[in-house]
């Protein structure tokens, strides 16, 4: 028990249990799968947390090579689902390799940020985008940019980010898929196409608003139970929860997320290990962006990008990826606390 940072473990447990509660209510057909993924994730989290994080950092280049290989697998052996090559079949479950490579690439960038070959990270980012998986690309990019801001001056990073934004904006008509362009138009006014591209956002906002202060109650949400709300157990699980548990349940969820993010920030300030600091800040940036965008698209203030809500949304690949990520965080915390007698611990 002394190896566990409960400031991180408790939010993870609470969010995971809340996710299971919502899934049991609205998507019982996947409830058993999520429990299985959670057990597997806990085993992976435990195994990684017992390994010194410096060992993973030392194998960062190998991790990069593994990431590229994992991203090639869906192209060669993957399944074409909803217009994308993102998944490979592992018996009864599908593995989304872009989720698994997230923590691996953060380790690579943290290890290589002072070396020229850190620029090679754009290759797997492009591969993820090309699947296409814009959501995962943006989430991972947010983590990497946070690490760059930490290492280099904010002015330089903003200049590069601004230049990249201009280039992306000018080339959007050439590189964005039609459905991605529709999502941007829908974000501005979802009622321009209420039965197609705007349908998700409209139904999500209705679900959130109908929850009121205390919610309709588990199993009583009309939008999710009657399947008016698409992706009610994945991308739009926050709207599902808001409808059934109301503002009170939504606010409690935000508080739990705040504790988790605050702990990541505190650890990044306390560690003296530069690579560990960069990794923690990368995780912080990645999760902050992911949480903000997912909840934002659920309440209509951000475009729909297919980004899931950490620990709440259904998805084995996402859950395993998060457990790998926090296994590394746990290892960093243990080495910090074991090496220091400070009362901060």
Rosetta blueprint (number, residue, H / E / L):
1 X L
2 X L
3 X L
4 X L
5 X L
6 X H
7 X H
8 X H
9 X H
10 X H
11 X H
12 X H
13 X H
14 X H
15 X H
16 X H
17 X H
18 X H
19 X H
20 X H
21 X H
22 X H
23 X H
24 X H
25 X H
26 X H
27 X L
28 X H
29 X H
30 X H
31 X H
32 X H
33 X H
34 X H
35 X H
36 X H
37 X H
38 X H
39 X H
40 X H
41 X H
42 X H
43 X H
44 X H
45 X H
46 X H
47 X H
48 X H
49 X H
50 X L
51 X L
52 X L
53 X H
54 X H
55 X H
56 X H
57 X H
58 X H
59 X L
60 X H
61 X H
62 X H
63 X H
64 X H
65 X H
66 X H
67 X H
68 X H
69 X H
70 X H
71 X H
72 X H
73 X H
74 X H
75 X H
76 X H
77 X H
78 X L
79 X E
80 X E
81 X E
82 X L
83 X L
84 X E
85 X E
86 X E
87 X E
88 X E
89 X E
90 X E
91 X L
92 X L
93 X E
94 X E
95 X E
96 X E
97 X H
98 X H
99 X H
100 X H
101 X H
102 X H
103 X H
104 X H
105 X H
106 X H
107 X H
108 X H
109 X H
110 X H
111 X H
112 X H
113 X L
114 X L
115 X L
116 X H
117 X H
118 X H
119 X H
120 X H
121 X H
122 X H
123 X H
124 X H
125 X H
126 X H
127 X H
128 X H
129 X H
130 X H
131 X L
132 X L
133 X L
134 X H
135 X H
136 X H
137 X H
138 X H
139 X H
140 X H
141 X H
142 X H
143 X H
144 X H
145 X H
146 X H
147 X H
148 X H
149 X H
150 X H
151 X H
152 X L
153 X L
154 X H
155 X H
156 X H
157 X H
158 X H
159 X H
160 X H
161 X H
162 X H
163 X H
164 X H
165 X H
166 X H
167 X H
168 X H
169 X H
170 X H
171 X H
172 X H
173 X H
174 X H
175 X H
176 X L
177 X L
178 X H
179 X H
180 X H
181 X H
182 X H
183 X H
184 X H
185 X H
186 X H
187 X H
188 X H
189 X L
190 X H
191 X H
192 X H
193 X H
194 X L
195 X L
196 X L
197 X L
198 X L
199 X H
200 X H
201 X H
202 X H
203 X H
204 X H
205 X H
206 X H
207 X H
208 X H
209 X H
210 X H
211 X L
212 X L
213 X L
214 X L
215 X L
216 X L
217 X L
218 X L
219 X L
220 X L
221 X L
222 X H
223 X H
224 X H
225 X H
226 X L
227 X L
228 X L
229 X L
230 X L
231 X L
232 X L
233 X L
234 X L
235 X L
236 X L
237 X H
238 X H
239 X H
240 X H
241 X H
242 X H
243 X H
244 X H
245 X H
246 X H
247 X H
248 X H
249 X H
250 X H
251 X H
252 X H
253 X H
254 X H
255 X H
256 X H
257 X H
258 X H
259 X H
260 X H
261 X H
262 X H
263 X H
264 X H
265 X H
266 X H
267 X H
268 X H
269 X H
270 X H
271 X L
272 X L
273 X L
274 X H
275 X H
276 X H
277 X H
278 X H
279 X H
280 X H
281 X H
282 X H
283 X H
284 X H
285 X H
286 X H
287 X H
288 X H
289 X H
290 X H
291 X H
292 X H
293 X H
294 X H
295 X H
296 X H
297 X H
298 X H
299 X L
300 X L
301 X L
302 X L
303 X L
304 X L
305 X L
306 X L
307 X L
308 X L
309 X L
310 X L
311 X L
312 X L
313 X L
314 X L
315 X L
316 X H
317 X H
318 X H
319 X H
320 X H
321 X H
322 X H
323 X H
324 X H
325 X H
326 X H
327 X H
328 X H
329 X H
330 X H
331 X H
332 X H
333 X H
334 X H
335 X H
336 X H
337 X H
338 X H
339 X H
340 X L
341 X L
342 X L
343 X L
344 X L
345 X L
